[in-house]
Amino acid sequence: MKIQRQDLSLSIQRIAPGWRLGHKTVASDSWQGLTAATHDVGILTDADVSQIAILVLIGDSCAPAPVRAALIIKLTAANIAHYRP
C-alpha cells in the first residue's frame, strides 16, 4: 500500500483547520518487509499566508505504509502546534 498524498492533506485539514498542505511523498520499494526510505517534503500555509517548510525522512522501517503516514501526520501536527501562538 502506498501512502496517498490526498490522505495526508485531508488529515492535516481535520487536525488543523485553516491550514493547507502542499507536499510530495516518496517511498522506496520494500524487500522482506523492510522499506529503506519514506520521505515527505511539504509547505504548510496558514490562514494569514504564513508558511512553514517541513521535511520528514523515515529510514529502514518495517512499519506498514499507514503507520509511516501516521508518523508524518503526527510530526506535521506537532510543527503546527508549535507554530501557533
Secondary structure as GFF3:
##gff-version 3
##sequence-region A 1 85
A	DSSP	alpha_helix	5	15	.	.	.	ID=ss1
A	DSSP	beta_strand	20	27	.	.	.	ID=ss2
A	DSSP	beta_strand	30	31	.	.	.	ID=ss3
A	DSSP	beta_strand	34	45	.	.	.	ID=ss4
A	DSSP	beta_strand	51	61	.	.	.	ID=ss5
A	DSSP	alpha_helix	65	83	.	.	.	ID=ss6
###
